[in-house]
Amino acid sequence: MLPVKRSLFRLSAVLIIAASFFLCFYAVVHHNSNTASTGRVFFQNQSQSVQTPQFSGQPADQGQNKIRPHENGVQASPNGQFNPNGRSFNWGTFPGPGRRRNAGNRFTVQVVAYTVLFFLAALVSFFILKSSQKYKEILSKLIIDRSNQRIIMVTLICAGLLLRIALGILIEGHPFDLNTFKSWAASAANNFSQFYMGRHASDYPPLYIYILYLIGKIGSLKAMSAYYTILLKLPSILADIITALLLFKLACKYLSAELSTMVAAFYIFNPAVFVNSTIWGQVDSFFTLLIVTAVVLLMERKLVYAAIFFTSSVLMKPQGIIFLPILFFELVRQKSLKSIGKVLISGLLTAITIILPFSLQQNPLWIVKLFTSTLGEYPYASVNAFNFFYLLGANYKKDTSPFLFLNYHSWGLIFIVLVTLLAWFVFAKGKKESFLSVSALILISGVFLFSASMHERYLFPAAALALLAFIYTKDKRFMLLSIGVSVTGFVNTYLILYQTNEGINQAAFSTIPVMTSILNLCLFLYLIKIAYEKISLR
């Protein structure tokens, strides 16, 4: 690169970082000026304001034995059951110029506009990448050497992190989830070891309670009370950036500098990624980081470390169980009692370490009861997940309701077995560790599509796993799959968040959710097609 061009390149990078910093600084200062005087944060829901509980040593009274994030903004009765009398949402009712917009939705136009532009740019980039001649022409003008790549990555990371913090402050997030997380954080900070013994105990497994404990301690400081919301979002925001860095490091080993930079940029600025962590305020990004790390370690033949991360993922969210079959696949492939022993011991020690502080004063089987109650909390065919059961009109229909000659719950279990067998077939025929990433992608996509009780956010890890499959297999079609599941994931997540802020209980059976469900089904069939073609070529 010529000296003048290099100087302009570096100047551009500095200006981007500076602009991101000043936007973040403005958001922080402006937020402080509006909230510091009261020390309170409000989440507005139509004409009402819901005040987050103040840190006073005890969490706010929720009137029930356990409180949990209202995963979809669903109005629940005191016993935690869905209120069937609540309103459903018609996706044609976005507020027009003459309607008042809910405070949580005031940036809808900007978010949607950015999302459309981002995915259009991603699709154009994919088709250029697919066209070898066009790709070579552009590549000849865009050679990224090591020093340039370092500058680009620093710029991407700084801009991605600072803009997330600014956006996380400007947009209130999911009112019920953030209030619940704040209550948990206060309770954990007040009495960590007895967290699961109180009447406000969480139904989340214990790993993330460690994070909430730290947030509760920091948030209890007077200087930080006004920033409690962004503190709750920050672990997932950081997880987004770390996941992008992990994907980048792997891509540098297997792909060109241009492609590895493209992978990182796609994940950092992916609307489906930041809508979950930065806008909603959920923890799926943190969970995805654990899963991606576990899969990578498994493919790199580091079984003990992989077992630690798989165990940690299960002890953060029960959905981690979905990915355990791929650990089993690798153990079967190795056929080594020594490997099985290492995995069992490392997994057991990890579980004991995480669970023990909460177990000293209660029945050792408390964790089993916790998982049992958590897995049974939403007994519905679909919980606003745009999937196969949604297409059948079974959103929030009891999973014990009959469908054909069985009920939805039974069909969901059958589909889980079939999807697991399919993932095993792909891995066994592939006969390479790299196919573990493809099997993991099949598991999460298939279970989301065909299992009962799926929520709108449960497809979230698929975007990162598709990128992982692209890196290891070098098949560009996995990049298209990542774009596809990002589009459906964004639509599903953002529309449900939007309805929550409008005081709506459940997604109606209408055009956009149906189209999104059909696209999810098509993407899964496309994934199976790619997998079959790859194992057929071996």
Kinemage of the C-alpha trace (Angstrom):
@kinemage 1
@onewidth
@group {chain A} dominant
@subgroup {mainchain}
@vectorlist {calphas} color= white
{ca met a 1} P 0.000 0.000 0.000
{ca leu a 2} L 1.326 3.435 -0.933
{ca pro a 3} L 2.291 5.772 1.957
{ca val a 4} L -0.508 8.243 1.162
{ca lys a 5} L -3.125 5.521 0.949
{ca arg a 6} L -1.820 3.954 4.152
{ca ser a 7} L -2.092 7.288 5.969
{ca leu a 8} L -5.658 7.813 4.733
{ca phe a 9} L -6.511 4.266 5.731
{ca arg a 10} L -5.247 4.770 9.273
{ca leu a 11} L -6.893 8.192 9.524
{ca ser a 12} L -10.221 6.667 8.497
{ca ala a 13} L -9.847 4.010 11.180
{ca val a 14} L -9.116 6.647 13.830
{ca leu a 15} L -12.116 8.737 12.753
{ca ile a 16} L -14.461 5.724 12.919
{ca ile a 17} L -13.278 4.840 16.413
{ca ala a 18} L -13.486 8.490 17.516
{ca ala a 19} L -17.035 8.860 16.172
{ca ser a 20} L -18.080 5.660 17.944
{ca phe a 21} L -16.475 6.859 21.174
{ca phe a 22} L -18.212 10.243 21.106
{ca leu a 23} L -21.582 8.628 20.370
{ca cys a 24} L -21.052 6.249 23.285
{ca phe a 25} L -19.888 9.129 25.513
{ca tyr a 26} L -22.946 11.188 24.569
{ca ala a 27} L -25.300 8.287 25.338
{ca val a 28} L -23.675 7.723 28.745
{ca val a 29} L -23.704 11.410 29.749
{ca his a 30} L -27.208 12.029 28.400
{ca his a 31} L -28.530 8.944 30.190
{ca asn a 32} L -26.877 10.045 33.446
{ca ser a 33} L -28.409 13.512 33.229
{ca asn a 34} L -31.874 11.981 32.877
{ca thr a 35} L -31.620 9.305 35.544
{ca ala a 36} L -28.920 10.104 38.076
{ca ser a 37} L -31.092 12.535 40.006
{ca thr a 38} L -33.626 9.839 40.806
{ca gly a 39} L -31.388 6.783 40.705
{ca arg a 40} L -34.172 4.938 38.912
{ca val a 41} L -34.675 3.389 35.496
{ca phe a 42} L -38.126 3.020 33.986
{ca phe a 43} L -39.381 0.712 31.285
{ca gln a 44} L -42.556 2.001 29.705
{ca asn a 45} L -45.325 -0.275 28.568
{ca gln a 46} L -48.103 1.666 26.832
{ca ser a 47} L -49.489 4.150 29.353
{ca gln a 48} L -47.862 2.521 32.379
{ca ser a 49} L -44.358 2.726 33.774
{ca val a 50} L -42.786 -0.259 35.439
{ca gln a 51} L -40.126 0.713 37.935
{ca thr a 52} L -37.157 -1.571 38.339
{ca pro a 53} L -36.560 -2.605 41.944
{ca gln a 54} L -34.044 -0.597 43.910
{ca phe a 55} L -31.120 -2.394 45.477
{ca ser a 56} L -32.056 -2.665 49.106
{ca gly a 57} L -30.656 -6.011 50.086
{ca gln a 58} L -33.799 -7.883 49.031
{ca pro a 59} L -35.377 -8.307 45.610
{ca ala a 60} L -38.746 -6.817 44.883
{ca asp a 61} L -41.762 -8.919 45.807
{ca gln a 62} L -43.125 -10.680 42.762
{ca gly a 63} L -45.834 -12.564 44.616
{ca gln a 64} L -44.710 -16.040 43.625
{ca asn a 65} L -42.154 -18.646 44.651
{ca lys a 66} L -39.988 -18.197 41.586
{ca ile a 67} L -39.569 -15.356 39.179
{ca arg a 68} L -38.188 -15.667 35.679
{ca pro a 69} L -37.754 -13.503 32.615
{ca his a 70} L -41.063 -13.300 30.789
{ca glu a 71} L -39.372 -14.714 27.729
{ca asn a 72} L -41.851 -13.256 25.277
{ca gly a 73} L -43.541 -10.479 27.139
{ca val a 74} L -46.342 -12.872 27.975
{ca gln a 75} L -48.712 -11.808 30.690
{ca ala a 76} L -48.625 -14.543 33.315
{ca ser a 77} L -50.971 -15.321 36.132
{ca pro a 78} L -49.580 -15.646 39.680
{ca asn a 79} L -48.997 -19.365 39.190
{ca gly a 80} L -46.866 -18.683 36.127
{ca gln a 81} L -49.409 -19.917 33.590
{ca phe a 82} L -50.112 -18.143 30.318
{ca asn a 83} L -53.079 -15.812 30.312
{ca pro a 84} L -55.229 -16.867 27.350
{ca asn a 85} L -57.321 -13.715 27.601
{ca gly a 86} L -54.477 -11.441 26.570
{ca arg a 87} L -54.363 -9.752 23.191
{ca ser a 88} L -52.687 -11.215 20.154
{ca phe a 89} L -50.719 -9.158 17.696
{ca asn a 90} L -51.516 -8.259 14.106
{ca trp a 91} L -48.210 -7.610 12.372
{ca gly a 92} L -49.786 -4.892 10.266
{ca thr a 93} L -50.138 -2.520 13.242
{ca phe a 94} L -46.743 -0.823 13.335
{ca pro a 95} L -47.397 2.761 14.452
{ca gly a 96} L -47.799 5.243 11.656
{ca pro a 97} L -47.031 8.972 11.699
{ca gly a 98} L -50.175 9.781 13.660
{ca arg a 99} L -49.719 7.179 16.379
{ca arg a 100} L -47.727 7.487 19.577
{ca arg a 101} L -44.804 5.103 19.646
{ca asn a 102} L -44.015 3.226 22.831
{ca ala a 103} L -40.705 4.372 24.366
{ca gly a 104} L -39.187 0.920 23.917
{ca asn a 105} L -39.958 1.046 20.183
{ca arg a 106} L -38.891 4.594 19.368
{ca phe a 107} L -35.915 3.441 17.275
{ca thr a 108} L -37.866 0.872 15.260
{ca val a 109} L -37.540 2.715 11.945
{ca gln a 110} L -33.782 3.128 12.337
{ca val a 111} L -33.243 -0.479 13.447
{ca val a 112} L -35.320 -1.916 10.596
{ca ala a 113} L -33.664 0.358 8.010
{ca tyr a 114} L -30.199 -0.654 9.185
{ca thr a 115} L -31.206 -4.322 9.172
{ca val a 116} L -32.476 -4.202 5.583
{ca leu a 117} L -29.321 -2.457 4.371
{ca phe a 118} L -27.070 -4.851 6.280
{ca phe a 119} L -28.631 -8.015 4.895
{ca leu a 120} L -28.748 -6.606 1.366
{ca ala a 121} L -25.020 -5.852 1.636
{ca ala a 122} L -24.404 -9.346 3.060
{ca leu a 123} L -26.258 -11.003 0.175
{ca val a 124} L -24.415 -8.912 -2.424
{ca ser a 125} L -21.111 -9.853 -0.772
{ca phe a 126} L -22.082 -13.531 -0.820
{ca phe a 127} L -22.929 -13.555 -4.529
{ca ile a 128} L -19.714 -11.712 -5.317
{ca leu a 129} L -17.878 -14.304 -3.229
{ca lys a 130} L -19.666 -17.102 -5.076
{ca ser a 131} L -18.703 -15.626 -8.445
{ca ser a 132} L -15.021 -16.582 -8.610
{ca gln a 133} L -14.084 -14.186 -11.414
{ca lys a 134} L -15.774 -11.177 -9.820
{ca tyr a 135} L -14.294 -12.124 -6.444
{ca lys a 136} L -10.781 -12.298 -7.901
{ca glu a 137} L -11.201 -8.878 -9.546
{ca ile a 138} L -12.253 -7.271 -6.262
{ca leu a 139} L -9.671 -9.220 -4.294
{ca ser a 140} L -6.886 -7.910 -6.540
{ca lys a 141} L -7.826 -4.398 -5.425
{ca leu a 142} L -8.388 -5.325 -1.776
{ca ile a 143} L -5.319 -7.168 -0.611
{ca ile a 144} L -5.209 -7.054 3.189
{ca asp a 145} L -1.755 -7.513 4.650
{ca arg a 146} L -1.136 -8.340 8.312
{ca ser a 147} L -0.713 -4.739 9.502
{ca asn a 148} L -3.849 -3.582 7.682
{ca gln a 149} L -5.813 -6.511 9.051
{ca arg a 150} L -4.772 -5.610 12.582
{ca ile a 151} L -5.967 -2.019 12.103
{ca ile a 152} L -9.239 -3.180 10.555
{ca met a 153} L -9.934 -5.599 13.399
{ca val a 154} L -9.160 -3.016 16.089
{ca thr a 155} L -11.549 -0.642 14.324
{ca leu a 156} L -14.281 -3.269 14.011
{ca ile a 157} L -13.974 -4.340 17.646
{ca cys a 158} L -13.867 -0.808 19.082
{ca ala a 159} L -16.715 0.447 16.896
{ca gly a 160} L -18.786 -2.679 17.532
{ca leu a 161} L -18.330 -2.480 21.303
{ca leu a 162} L -18.833 1.285 21.667
{ca leu a 163} L -21.881 1.395 19.407
{ca arg a 164} L -23.410 -1.527 21.309
{ca ile a 165} L -22.967 0.283 24.609
{ca ala a 166} L -24.556 3.424 23.168
{ca leu a 167} L -27.465 1.481 21.680
{ca gly a 168} L -27.906 -0.529 24.879
{ca ile a 169} L -28.306 2.704 26.821
{ca leu a 170} L -30.592 4.426 24.317
{ca ile a 171} L -33.011 1.492 23.954
{ca glu a 172} L -34.659 0.347 27.180
{ca gly a 173} L -34.849 -3.344 26.291
{ca his a 174} L -37.278 -6.046 27.352
{ca pro a 175} L -39.040 -4.670 30.452
{ca phe a 176} L -39.943 -7.947 32.147
{ca asp a 177} L -36.647 -9.717 31.521
{ca leu a 178} L -34.475 -6.822 32.652
{ca asn a 179} L -36.536 -6.225 35.777
{ca thr a 180} L -36.275 -9.927 36.601
{ca phe a 181} L -32.517 -10.040 35.998
{ca lys a 182} L -32.131 -6.989 38.218
{ca ser a 183} L -34.097 -8.654 40.989
{ca trp a 184} L -31.955 -11.780 40.691
{ca ala a 185} L -28.773 -9.690 40.736
{ca ala a 186} L -29.886 -7.914 43.907
{ca ser a 187} L -30.828 -11.202 45.563
{ca ala a 188} L -27.527 -12.887 44.589
{ca ala a 189} L -25.483 -9.922 45.799
{ca asn a 190} L -27.346 -9.912 49.111
{ca asn a 191} L -26.962 -13.620 49.940
{ca phe a 192} L -25.201 -15.611 47.233
{ca ser a 193} L -25.117 -19.070 48.818
{ca gln a 194} L -28.831 -18.992 49.729
{ca phe a 195} L -29.966 -17.589 46.376
{ca tyr a 196} L -31.977 -20.703 45.433
{ca met a 197} L -33.537 -21.048 48.882
{ca gly a 198} L -35.546 -17.837 48.912
{ca arg a 199} L -39.054 -17.369 47.578
{ca his a 200} L -37.631 -15.212 44.790
{ca ala a 201} L -35.310 -17.927 43.529
{ca ser a 202} L -34.438 -18.089 39.842
{ca asp a 203} L -35.375 -20.991 37.606
{ca tyr a 204} L -32.145 -20.471 35.653
{ca pro a 205} L -29.314 -22.925 36.362
{ca pro a 206} L -26.575 -21.480 38.577
{ca leu a 207} L -23.736 -20.496 36.188
{ca tyr a 208} L -25.114 -17.099 35.172
{ca ile a 209} L -25.981 -16.287 38.783
{ca tyr a 210} L -22.246 -15.735 39.306
{ca ile a 211} L -22.378 -12.993 36.670
{ca leu a 212} L -25.518 -11.501 38.173
{ca tyr a 213} L -23.841 -11.525 41.587
{ca leu a 214} L -21.075 -9.264 40.239
{ca ile a 215} L -23.618 -7.017 38.535
{ca gly a 216} L -25.615 -6.778 41.759
{ca lys a 217} L -22.519 -5.742 43.700
{ca ile a 218} L -21.510 -3.127 41.126
{ca gly a 219} L -25.082 -1.890 40.669
{ca ser a 220} L -25.471 -1.355 44.404
{ca leu a 221} L -22.868 1.410 44.225
{ca lys a 222} L -24.545 4.814 44.167
{ca ala a 223} L -22.459 6.010 41.211
{ca met a 224} L -23.541 3.007 39.126
{ca ser a 225} L -27.250 2.814 40.024
{ca ala a 226} L -28.285 4.854 36.983
{ca tyr a 227} L -26.495 2.384 34.692
{ca tyr a 228} L -28.028 -0.819 36.004
{ca thr a 229} L -29.649 -1.626 32.663
{ca ile a 230} L -26.442 -1.421 30.643
{ca leu a 231} L -24.647 -3.405 33.364
{ca leu a 232} L -27.178 -6.194 32.822
{ca lys a 233} L -26.620 -6.068 29.052
{ca leu a 234} L -22.825 -5.787 29.220
{ca pro a 235} L -21.913 -9.502 29.690
{ca ser a 236} L -23.801 -10.440 26.521
{ca ile a 237} L -22.367 -7.455 24.651
{ca leu a 238} L -18.848 -8.565 25.562
{ca ala a 239} L -19.749 -12.137 24.603
{ca asp a 240} L -20.729 -10.899 21.119
{ca ile a 241} L -17.295 -9.344 20.634
{ca ile a 242} L -15.408 -12.330 22.061
{ca thr a 243} L -17.351 -14.739 19.826
{ca ala a 244} L -16.488 -12.609 16.793
{ca leu a 245} L -12.817 -12.642 17.821
{ca leu a 246} L -12.876 -16.423 18.243
{ca leu a 247} L -14.401 -16.862 14.781
{ca phe a 248} L -11.818 -14.460 13.364
{ca lys a 249} L -8.875 -16.313 14.907
{ca leu a 250} L -10.145 -19.606 13.514
{ca ala a 251} L -10.801 -18.097 10.095
{ca cys a 252} L -7.235 -16.788 9.971
{ca lys a 253} L -6.020 -20.402 10.248
{ca tyr a 254} L -8.215 -21.791 7.482
{ca leu a 255} L -9.260 -18.883 5.233
{ca ser a 256} L -7.741 -15.827 3.571
{ca ala a 257} L -7.241 -12.545 5.412
{ca glu a 258} L -10.096 -10.993 3.426
{ca leu a 259} L -12.557 -13.760 4.262
{ca ser a 260} L -11.572 -13.923 7.938
{ca thr a 261} L -12.111 -10.170 8.247
{ca met a 262} L -15.465 -10.499 6.475
{ca val a 263} L -16.565 -13.220 8.928
{ca ala a 264} L -15.704 -11.035 11.927
{ca ala a 265} L -17.416 -7.956 10.485
{ca phe a 266} L -20.540 -9.950 9.648
{ca tyr a 267} L -20.896 -11.224 13.196
{ca ile a 268} L -20.032 -7.958 14.961
{ca phe a 269} L -22.553 -5.865 13.037
{ca asn a 270} L -25.183 -8.576 12.514
{ca pro a 271} L -28.614 -7.184 13.578
{ca ala a 272} L -29.743 -10.649 14.693
{ca val a 273} L -26.841 -10.681 17.150
{ca phe a 274} L -27.173 -7.245 18.706
{ca val a 275} L -30.979 -7.280 18.837
{ca asn a 276} L -30.716 -10.111 21.358
{ca ser a 277} L -27.963 -8.794 23.600
{ca thr a 278} L -27.924 -5.031 23.105
{ca ile a 279} L -31.576 -4.233 22.428
{ca trp a 280} L -33.519 -6.990 24.226
{ca gly a 281} L -30.997 -7.519 27.032
{ca gln a 282} L -31.059 -11.325 26.978
{ca val a 283} L -28.170 -13.717 27.676
{ca asp a 284} L -28.192 -15.951 24.583
{ca ser a 285} L -24.922 -14.378 23.394
{ca phe a 286} L -23.159 -15.562 26.534
{ca phe a 287} L -24.645 -19.032 26.068
{ca thr a 288} L -23.595 -19.069 22.397
{ca leu a 289} L -20.022 -18.170 23.332
{ca leu a 290} L -19.897 -21.245 25.578
{ca ile a 291} L -21.328 -23.473 22.821
{ca val a 292} L -19.051 -22.181 20.057
{ca thr a 293} L -16.009 -22.535 22.328
{ca ala a 294} L -17.031 -26.080 23.266
{ca val a 295} L -17.515 -27.120 19.624
{ca val a 296} L -14.196 -25.581 18.595
{ca leu a 297} L -12.334 -27.331 21.407
{ca leu a 298} L -13.982 -30.605 20.448
{ca met a 299} L -12.955 -30.206 16.814
{ca glu a 300} L -9.425 -29.367 17.958
{ca arg a 301} L -9.411 -32.655 19.937
{ca lys a 302} L -9.233 -30.989 23.346
{ca leu a 303} L -11.799 -33.233 24.977
{ca val a 304} L -11.308 -32.221 28.599
{ca tyr a 305} L -11.714 -28.500 27.910
{ca ala a 306} L -14.629 -29.209 25.577
{ca ala a 307} L -16.374 -31.186 28.338
{ca ile a 308} L -15.881 -28.273 30.746
{ca phe a 309} L -17.561 -25.836 28.355
{ca phe a 310} L -20.378 -28.223 27.418
{ca thr a 311} L -21.122 -28.772 31.114
{ca ser a 312} L -20.977 -25.030 31.739
{ca ser a 313} L -23.454 -24.396 28.901
{ca val a 314} L -25.959 -26.851 30.396
{ca leu a 315} L -25.528 -25.214 33.807
{ca met a 316} L -26.255 -21.834 32.262
{ca lys a 317} L -29.316 -22.718 30.167
{ca pro a 318} L -31.062 -26.083 29.830
{ca gln a 319} L -30.855 -25.648 26.040
{ca gly a 320} L -27.227 -26.729 26.362
{ca ile a 321} L -28.573 -30.294 26.451
{ca ile a 322} L -29.375 -29.931 22.743
{ca phe a 323} L -25.643 -29.952 21.927
{ca leu a 324} L -24.515 -32.827 24.157
{ca pro a 325} L -24.991 -35.465 21.404
{ca ile a 326} L -22.022 -34.118 19.440
{ca leu a 327} L -19.773 -34.761 22.441
{ca phe a 328} L -21.173 -38.295 22.478
{ca phe a 329} L -20.553 -38.603 18.707
{ca glu a 330} L -16.869 -37.810 19.133
{ca leu a 331} L -16.489 -40.228 22.044
{ca val a 332} L -18.058 -43.000 19.965
{ca arg a 333} L -15.739 -42.181 17.084
{ca gln a 334} L -12.656 -42.392 19.313
{ca lys a 335} L -13.799 -45.615 21.016
{ca ser a 336} L -11.495 -44.903 23.936
{ca leu a 337} L -12.384 -45.677 27.551
{ca lys a 338} L -9.667 -43.254 28.604
{ca ser a 339} L -11.343 -40.422 26.662
{ca ile a 340} L -14.740 -41.305 28.129
{ca gly a 341} L -13.246 -41.259 31.621
{ca lys a 342} L -11.614 -37.867 31.075
{ca val a 343} L -14.868 -36.366 29.802
{ca leu a 344} L -16.943 -37.767 32.676
{ca ile a 345} L -14.484 -36.657 35.344
{ca ser a 346} L -13.946 -33.161 33.931
{ca gly a 347} L -17.685 -32.677 33.413
{ca leu a 348} L -18.490 -33.902 36.923
{ca leu a 349} L -15.849 -31.698 38.556
{ca thr a 350} L -17.091 -28.686 36.599
{ca ala a 351} L -20.679 -29.345 37.671
{ca ile a 352} L -19.706 -29.778 41.333
{ca thr a 353} L -17.636 -26.581 41.289
{ca ile a 354} L -20.506 -24.536 39.863
{ca ile a 355} L -23.294 -26.076 41.945
{ca leu a 356} L -21.553 -26.581 45.316
{ca pro a 357} L -21.818 -23.006 46.725
{ca phe a 358} L -25.615 -23.222 46.389
{ca ser a 359} L -25.864 -26.766 47.774
{ca leu a 360} L -24.357 -26.511 51.244
{ca gln a 361} L -27.631 -25.754 53.016
{ca gln a 362} L -30.182 -27.692 50.969
{ca asn a 363} L -31.008 -31.093 49.524
{ca pro a 364} L -28.274 -32.223 47.092
{ca leu a 365} L -30.980 -33.075 44.533
{ca trp a 366} L -32.165 -29.464 44.343
{ca ile a 367} L -30.491 -29.027 40.956
{ca val a 368} L -32.473 -31.970 39.525
{ca lys a 369} L -35.731 -30.419 40.733
{ca leu a 370} L -34.674 -27.074 39.269
{ca phe a 371} L -34.103 -28.566 35.812
{ca thr a 372} L -37.328 -30.559 35.991
{ca ser a 373} L -39.423 -27.527 36.875
{ca thr a 374} L -37.667 -25.292 34.337
{ca leu a 375} L -38.155 -27.705 31.448
{ca gly a 376} L -41.853 -27.951 32.261
{ca glu a 377} L -42.577 -24.248 32.696
{ca tyr a 378} L -43.892 -23.606 29.186
{ca pro a 379} L -46.078 -26.598 28.239
{ca tyr a 380} L -46.969 -25.289 24.785
{ca ala a 381} L -46.351 -26.509 21.247
{ca ser a 382} L -44.665 -23.213 20.360
{ca val a 383} L -43.895 -20.174 22.500
{ca asn a 384} L -43.797 -17.498 19.777
{ca ala a 385} L -41.155 -19.484 17.894
{ca phe a 386} L -41.739 -19.236 14.140
{ca asn a 387} L -41.292 -22.930 13.417
{ca phe a 388} L -43.143 -26.033 12.207
{ca phe a 389} L -45.666 -26.074 15.054
{ca tyr a 390} L -46.329 -22.377 14.487
{ca leu a 391} L -47.189 -23.205 10.872
{ca leu a 392} L -49.722 -25.701 12.204
{ca gly a 393} L -51.414 -22.878 14.129
{ca ala a 394} L -50.229 -24.273 17.467
{ca asn a 395} L -48.627 -21.150 18.940
{ca tyr a 396} L -49.398 -21.216 22.675
{ca lys a 397} L -51.513 -24.310 22.217
{ca lys a 398} L -51.046 -26.795 25.071
{ca asp a 399} L -48.471 -29.425 24.127
{ca thr a 400} L -50.859 -32.088 25.430
{ca ser a 401} L -53.340 -31.156 22.690
{ca pro a 402} L -53.858 -33.912 20.126
{ca phe a 403} L -52.223 -33.742 16.713
{ca leu a 404} L -52.870 -36.679 14.384
{ca phe a 405} L -52.712 -39.764 16.626
{ca leu a 406} L -50.342 -38.246 19.257
{ca asn a 407} L -49.985 -34.915 21.058
{ca tyr a 408} L -47.561 -32.070 20.271
{ca his a 409} L -45.226 -32.998 23.113
{ca ser a 410} L -44.865 -36.569 21.882
{ca trp a 411} L -44.280 -35.425 18.315
{ca gly a 412} L -41.638 -33.013 19.606
{ca leu a 413} L -39.784 -35.854 21.349
{ca ile a 414} L -39.969 -38.013 18.213
{ca phe a 415} L -38.584 -35.166 16.108
{ca ile a 416} L -35.721 -34.631 18.577
{ca val a 417} L -34.735 -38.296 18.223
{ca leu a 418} L -34.927 -38.087 14.419
{ca val a 419} L -32.888 -34.873 14.282
{ca thr a 420} L -30.251 -36.391 16.579
{ca leu a 421} L -30.026 -39.497 14.387
{ca leu a 422} L -29.681 -37.273 11.324
{ca ala a 423} L -26.855 -35.306 12.986
{ca trp a 424} L -25.165 -38.594 13.900
{ca phe a 425} L -25.499 -39.879 10.308
{ca val a 426} L -23.866 -36.729 8.902
{ca phe a 427} L -20.989 -36.903 11.367
{ca ala a 428} L -20.445 -40.654 10.937
{ca lys a 429} L -20.418 -40.415 7.150
{ca gly a 430} L -18.255 -37.296 7.182
{ca lys a 431} L -15.570 -39.065 9.250
{ca lys a 432} L -13.863 -35.774 10.144
{ca glu a 433} L -13.965 -33.540 13.209
{ca ser a 434} L -14.975 -30.625 10.988
{ca phe a 435} L -18.382 -32.252 10.503
{ca leu a 436} L -19.073 -31.722 14.210
{ca ser a 437} L -19.866 -28.087 13.423
{ca val a 438} L -22.320 -29.208 10.742
{ca ser a 439} L -23.914 -31.699 13.155
{ca ala a 440} L -24.221 -28.992 15.824
{ca leu a 441} L -25.938 -26.731 13.276
{ca ile a 442} L -28.348 -29.533 12.342
{ca leu a 443} L -29.164 -30.130 16.014
{ca ile a 444} L -30.020 -26.531 16.911
{ca ser a 445} L -31.889 -25.863 13.649
{ca gly a 446} L -33.832 -29.129 13.751
{ca val a 447} L -34.749 -28.941 17.433
{ca phe a 448} L -35.886 -25.306 17.068
{ca leu a 449} L -38.035 -26.212 14.076
{ca phe a 450} L -39.641 -29.410 15.291
{ca ser a 451} L -39.495 -29.587 19.091
{ca ala a 452} L -42.234 -28.344 21.414
{ca ser a 453} L -41.854 -25.410 23.849
{ca met a 454} L -39.400 -23.504 21.643
{ca his a 455} L -39.076 -19.745 22.232
{ca glu a 456} L -38.370 -17.126 19.602
{ca arg a 457} L -34.689 -16.739 20.596
{ca tyr a 458} L -33.629 -20.388 20.672
{ca leu a 459} L -32.292 -20.388 17.093
{ca phe a 460} L -29.741 -17.718 18.063
{ca pro a 461} L -26.593 -19.953 18.133
{ca ala a 462} L -27.235 -21.099 14.541
{ca ala a 463} L -25.707 -17.977 12.957
{ca ala a 464} L -22.354 -18.481 14.712
{ca leu a 465} L -22.381 -22.249 14.120
{ca ala a 466} L -23.037 -21.727 10.395
{ca leu a 467} L -20.010 -19.426 10.259
{ca leu a 468} L -18.028 -22.088 12.095
{ca ala a 469} L -19.080 -24.681 9.519
{ca phe a 470} L -18.045 -22.293 6.742
{ca ile a 471} L -14.615 -21.815 8.314
{ca tyr a 472} L -13.927 -25.538 8.759
{ca thr a 473} L -15.459 -26.852 5.526
{ca lys a 474} L -14.713 -23.816 3.295
{ca asp a 475} L -18.138 -24.314 1.734
{ca lys a 476} L -19.515 -20.854 0.917
{ca arg a 477} L -23.102 -22.092 1.178
{ca phe a 478} L -22.766 -22.111 4.960
{ca met a 479} L -22.218 -18.352 4.771
{ca leu a 480} L -25.561 -18.084 2.961
{ca leu a 481} L -27.138 -20.210 5.693
{ca ser a 482} L -25.719 -17.880 8.340
{ca ile a 483} L -27.293 -14.941 6.528
{ca gly a 484} L -30.583 -16.825 6.270
{ca val a 485} L -30.878 -17.825 9.935
{ca ser a 486} L -29.801 -14.305 10.899
{ca val a 487} L -32.689 -12.867 8.882
{ca thr a 488} L -35.269 -15.227 10.413
{ca gly a 489} L -33.745 -14.873 13.861
{ca phe a 490} L -33.926 -11.085 13.689
{ca val a 491} L -37.517 -11.057 12.432
{ca asn a 492} L -38.678 -13.509 15.100
{ca thr a 493} L -36.853 -11.812 17.968
{ca tyr a 494} L -37.503 -8.182 17.094
{ca leu a 495} L -41.188 -8.630 16.303
{ca ile a 496} L -41.766 -10.367 19.629
{ca leu a 497} L -39.850 -7.623 21.452
{ca tyr a 498} L -41.870 -5.017 19.574
{ca gln a 499} L -45.170 -6.613 20.580
{ca thr a 500} L -44.048 -6.815 24.210
{ca asn a 501} L -43.392 -3.091 24.296
{ca glu a 502} L -46.850 -2.556 22.807
{ca gly a 503} L -48.455 -4.652 25.546
{ca ile a 504} L -49.298 -7.603 23.268
{ca asn a 505} L -49.260 -11.166 24.574
{ca gln a 506} L -48.725 -13.480 21.631
{ca ala a 507} L -48.032 -13.509 17.903
{ca ala a 508} L -51.112 -13.943 15.762
{ca phe a 509} L -51.123 -16.350 12.833
{ca ser a 510} L -50.362 -13.829 10.096
{ca thr a 511} L -48.212 -13.167 7.047
{ca ile a 512} L -44.763 -12.232 8.373
{ca pro a 513} L -44.534 -14.966 11.042
{ca val a 514} L -45.818 -17.567 8.560
{ca met a 515} L -43.308 -16.486 5.896
{ca thr a 516} L -40.532 -16.549 8.482
{ca ser a 517} L -41.542 -20.051 9.599
{ca ile a 518} L -41.556 -21.271 5.995
{ca leu a 519} L -38.128 -19.720 5.402
{ca asn a 520} L -36.790 -21.467 8.520
{ca leu a 521} L -38.085 -24.758 7.152
{ca cys a 522} L -36.518 -24.099 3.725
{ca leu a 523} L -33.177 -23.201 5.310
{ca phe a 524} L -33.191 -26.461 7.260
{ca leu a 525} L -33.888 -28.460 4.096
{ca tyr a 526} L -31.081 -26.543 2.369
{ca leu a 527} L -28.768 -27.418 5.260
{ca ile a 528} L -29.617 -31.107 4.872
{ca lys a 529} L -28.985 -30.843 1.117
{ca ile a 530} L -25.540 -29.318 1.697
{ca ala a 531} L -24.656 -31.920 4.324
{ca tyr a 532} L -25.777 -34.794 2.092
{ca glu a 533} L -23.769 -33.496 -0.864
{ca lys a 534} L -20.658 -33.100 1.256
{ca ile a 535} L -20.789 -36.615 2.710
{ca ser a 536} L -21.594 -38.041 -0.751
{ca leu a 537} L -18.386 -36.536 -2.129
{ca arg a 538} L -16.239 -38.244 0.473
